[in-house]
Amino acid sequence: ALGTAIQSLKTTHAEAAHAMQDYSSGRKDIDITQVMLTLEKSQVATDLAIQVRNKFVEGFNELIRIQI
């Protein structure tokens, strides 16, 4: 599941990068709102991944602190 989530994040970032390139180069007729939506989707996905990582690290640290 984690591998799939990471691959999805990479895909989202690649889509955002391509949308920015297409808009800035003028090669494709792409609307600025579509570019902004793609960038925002990428940002939200990144924020979610960071929060999941933080929760994982927090849980791992909690396990380390448990005394046996």
TORDRENVEX-824312 format. One line per field, with one value per residue: residue number from 1; residue in three letters; x, y, z of N, C-alpha, C, O in turn. Coordinates in nm, 3 decimals, always signed. Layout:
<nodes>
k: (NUM, ...);
r: (ALA, ...);
nu: (X, ...);
nv: (Y, ...);
nw: (Z, ...);
cau: (X, ...);
cav: (Y, ...);
caw: (Z, ...);
cu: (X, ...);
cv: (Y, ...);
cw: (Z, ...);
ou: (X, ...);
ov: (Y, ...);
ow: (Z, ...);
</nodes>
This chain:
<nodes>
k: (1, 2, 3, 4, 5, 6, 7, 8, 9, 10, 11, 12, 13, 14, 15, 16, 17, 18, 19, 20, 21, 22, 23, 24, 25, 26, 27, 28, 29, 30, 31, 32, 33, 34, 35, 36, 37, 38, 39, 40, 41, 42, 43, 44, 45, 46, 47, 48, 49, 50, 51, 52, 53, 54, 55, 56, 57, 58, 59, 60, 61, 62, 63, 64, 65, 66, 67, 68);
r: (ALA, LEU, GLY, THR, ALA, ILE, GLN, SER, LEU, LYS, THR, THR, HIS, ALA, GLU, ALA, ALA, HIS, ALA, MET, GLN, ASP, TYR, SER, SER, GLY, ARG, LYS, ASP, ILE, ASP, ILE, THR, GLN, VAL, MET, LEU, THR, LEU, GLU, LYS, SER, GLN, VAL, ALA, THR, ASP, LEU, ALA, ILE, GLN, VAL, ARG, ASN, LYS, PHE, VAL, GLU, GLY, PHE, ASN, GLU, LEU, ILE, ARG, ILE, GLN, ILE);
nu: (+0.083, +0.195, +0.392, +0.235, +0.106, +0.323, +0.406, +0.181, +0.199, +0.435, +0.348, +0.152, +0.309, +0.462, +0.264, +0.192, +0.430, +0.450, +0.220, +0.286, +0.510, +0.393, +0.215, +0.388, +0.555, +0.382, +0.315, +0.092, -0.260, -0.353, -0.537, -0.492, -0.624, -0.648, -0.382, -0.327, -0.504, -0.394, -0.143, -0.222, -0.343, -0.119, +0.023, -0.148, -0.142, +0.126, +0.136, -0.033, +0.119, +0.338, +0.217, +0.132, +0.381, +0.486, +0.311, +0.373, +0.643, +0.608, +0.458, +0.646, +0.850, +0.711, +0.682, +0.950, +0.991, +0.849, +0.879, +1.014);
nv: (-0.119, +0.119, +0.154, +0.185, +0.424, +0.601, +0.584, +0.693, +0.954, +1.036, +1.029, +1.227, +1.453, +1.453, +1.501, +1.762, +1.896, +1.859, +1.995, +2.256, +2.297, +2.270, +2.486, +2.707, +2.692, +2.715, +2.524, +2.357, +2.410, +2.505, +2.576, +2.824, +2.780, +2.504, +2.431, +2.543, +2.394, +2.139, +2.182, +2.245, +2.006, +1.843, +1.965, +1.920, +1.640, +1.602, +1.725, +1.551, +1.314, +1.390, +1.426, +1.162, +1.037, +1.171, +1.078, +0.808, +0.810, +0.918, +0.714, +0.506, +0.609, +0.607, +0.334, +0.268, +0.391, +0.237, +0.041, -0.272);
nw: (+0.000, +0.077, -0.116, -0.345, -0.283, -0.278, -0.544, -0.666, -0.569, -0.695, -0.960, -0.955, -0.906, -1.138, -1.330, -1.258, -1.310, -1.589, -1.672, -1.599, -1.764, -2.019, -2.018, -1.979, -2.201, -2.408, -2.590, -2.584, -2.586, -2.301, -2.012, -1.758, -1.521, -1.512, -1.485, -1.234, -1.073, -1.101, -0.984, -0.723, -0.646, -0.645, -0.436, -0.216, -0.207, -0.143, +0.109, +0.249, +0.236, +0.389, +0.639, +0.692, +0.703, +0.928, +1.129, +1.122, +1.203, +1.457, +1.579, +1.564, +1.727, +1.965, +2.007, +2.052, +2.296, +2.473, +2.753, +2.814);
cau: (+0.000, +0.284, +0.455, +0.135, +0.086, +0.441, +0.400, +0.076, +0.254, +0.529, +0.269, +0.088, +0.414, +0.498, +0.154, +0.203, +0.547, +0.416, +0.123, +0.360, +0.592, +0.305, +0.162, +0.493, +0.612, +0.278, +0.301, -0.045, -0.361, -0.392, -0.589, -0.419, -0.696, -0.612, -0.247, -0.336, -0.567, -0.296, -0.043, -0.285, -0.358, +0.015, +0.056, -0.229, -0.089, +0.252, +0.103, -0.085, +0.231, +0.418, +0.142, +0.140, +0.517, +0.499, +0.239, +0.450, +0.761, +0.558, +0.426, +0.772, +0.915, +0.632, +0.720, +1.084, +0.985, +0.782, +0.977, +0.977);
cav: (+0.000, +0.235, +0.168, +0.239, +0.565, +0.677, +0.591, +0.789, +1.087, +1.067, +1.056, +1.357, +1.554, +1.455, +1.569, +1.904, +1.948, +1.865, +2.103, +2.383, +2.307, +2.293, +2.623, +2.807, +2.687, +2.749, +2.416, +2.307, +2.507, +2.464, +2.688, +2.848, +2.718, +2.362, +2.425, +2.571, +2.279, +2.031, +2.217, +2.234, +1.862, +1.796, +2.018, +1.850, +1.504, +1.611, +1.752, +1.427, +1.222, +1.439, +1.396, +1.017, +1.009, +1.221, +0.987, +0.685, +0.835, +0.935, +0.580, +0.432, +0.662, +0.561, +0.193, +0.265, +0.435, +0.136, -0.039, -0.414);
caw: (+0.000, +0.084, -0.248, -0.437, -0.246, -0.321, -0.690, -0.698, -0.541, -0.803, -1.079, -0.937, -0.923, -1.280, -1.400, -1.229, -1.383, -1.732, -1.693, -1.594, -1.885, -2.133, -2.011, -1.995, -2.335, -2.505, -2.686, -2.583, -2.544, -2.167, -1.935, -1.635, -1.408, -1.510, -1.429, -1.091, -1.008, -1.098, -0.884, -0.591, -0.620, -0.610, -0.303, -0.117, -0.198, -0.071, +0.250, +0.306, +0.252, +0.502, +0.761, +0.713, +0.749, +1.066, +1.217, +1.126, +1.287, +1.593, +1.627, +1.581, +1.847, +2.079, +2.028, +2.109, +2.435, +2.556, +2.828, +2.819);
cu: (+0.087, +0.352, +0.361, +0.112, +0.202, +0.442, +0.295, +0.123, +0.351, +0.455, +0.204, +0.189, +0.454, +0.391, +0.162, +0.319, +0.517, +0.317, +0.192, +0.443, +0.506, +0.252, +0.271, +0.553, +0.511, +0.258, +0.158, -0.138, -0.417, -0.430, -0.512, -0.490, -0.665, -0.472, -0.251, -0.401, -0.471, -0.189, -0.099, -0.304, -0.224, +0.055, -0.020, -0.178, +0.043, +0.229, +0.051, +0.028, +0.318, +0.348, +0.146, +0.278, +0.536, +0.430, +0.314, +0.571, +0.719, +0.523, +0.549, +0.844, +0.842, +0.665, +0.858, +1.082, +0.918, +0.889, +0.925, +1.004);
cv: (+0.125, +0.260, +0.227, +0.388, +0.651, +0.691, +0.691, +0.932, +1.129, +1.103, +1.193, +1.470, +1.566, +1.526, +1.720, +1.966, +1.959, +1.977, +2.238, +2.403, +2.339, +2.436, +2.726, +2.807, +2.725, +2.642, +2.364, +2.418, +2.461, +2.588, +2.701, +2.786, +2.570, +2.343, +2.444, +2.455, +2.162, +2.057, +2.204, +2.088, +1.802, +1.840, +1.945, +1.706, +1.502, +1.636, +1.626, +1.328, +1.262, +1.408, +1.247, +0.979, +1.053, +1.128, +0.855, +0.700, +0.850, +0.800, +0.496, +0.478, +0.617, +0.415, +0.182, +0.301, +0.333, +0.050, -0.182, -0.468);
cw: (+0.000, -0.050, -0.350, -0.410, -0.293, -0.474, -0.735, -0.675, -0.650, -0.932, -1.072, -0.957, -1.070, -1.363, -1.380, -1.306, -1.532, -1.761, -1.691, -1.719, -2.007, -2.134, -2.040, -2.135, -2.442, -2.610, -2.697, -2.538, -2.410, -2.088, -1.803, -1.515, -1.398, -1.451, -1.278, -1.015, -0.997, -0.993, -0.742, -0.551, -0.578, -0.469, -0.193, -0.098, -0.121, +0.078, +0.319, +0.331, +0.372, +0.633, +0.793, +0.763, +0.894, +1.165, +1.231, +1.218, +1.433, +1.655, +1.652, +1.707, +1.973, +2.110, +2.092, +2.257, +2.528, +2.622, +2.838, +2.958);
ou: (+0.057, +0.367, +0.401, +0.099, +0.182, +0.476, +0.316, +0.092, +0.349, +0.495, +0.202, +0.157, +0.477, +0.423, +0.141, +0.307, +0.554, +0.328, +0.160, +0.447, +0.542, +0.246, +0.249, +0.596, +0.548, +0.190, +0.110, -0.100, -0.515, -0.365, -0.472, -0.425, -0.656, -0.449, -0.186, -0.357, -0.467, -0.148, -0.030, -0.285, -0.218, +0.113, +0.037, -0.172, +0.068, +0.294, +0.087, +0.032, +0.366, +0.413, +0.160, +0.291, +0.596, +0.483, +0.318, +0.598, +0.787, +0.556, +0.556, +0.894, +0.905, +0.674, +0.881, +1.161, +0.931, +0.977, +0.808, +0.980);
ov: (+0.224, +0.375, +0.309, +0.467, +0.762, +0.797, +0.765, +1.022, +1.244, +1.194, +1.267, +1.571, +1.676, +1.603, +1.797, +2.076, +2.058, +2.045, +2.326, +2.513, +2.423, +2.499, +2.820, +2.912, +2.762, +2.666, +2.332, +2.508, +2.387, +2.692, +2.600, +2.743, +2.516, +2.248, +2.371, +2.421, +2.093, +1.966, +2.156, +2.052, +1.720, +1.763, +1.912, +1.656, +1.410, +1.575, +1.598, +1.263, +1.176, +1.367, +1.209, +0.899, +0.980, +1.103, +0.796, +0.614, +0.800, +0.775, +0.423, +0.396, +0.592, +0.377, +0.095, +0.248, +0.344, -0.005, -0.207, -0.586);
ow: (-0.068, -0.093, -0.433, -0.504, -0.342, -0.526, -0.831, -0.754, -0.694, -1.004, -1.171, -1.018, -1.120, -1.454, -1.474, -1.361, -1.595, -1.863, -1.772, -1.775, -2.089, -2.239, -2.116, -2.183, -2.554, -2.710, -2.806, -2.463, -2.405, -2.096, -1.744, -1.419, -1.288, -1.376, -1.203, -0.905, -0.895, -0.921, -0.652, -0.435, -0.486, -0.393, -0.089, +0.014, -0.043, +0.162, +0.434, +0.436, +0.446, +0.730, +0.909, +0.855, +0.973, +1.273, +1.339, +1.301, +1.523, +1.771, +1.750, +1.784, +2.076, +2.227, +2.177, +2.335, +2.650, +2.556, +2.866, +2.984);
</nodes>
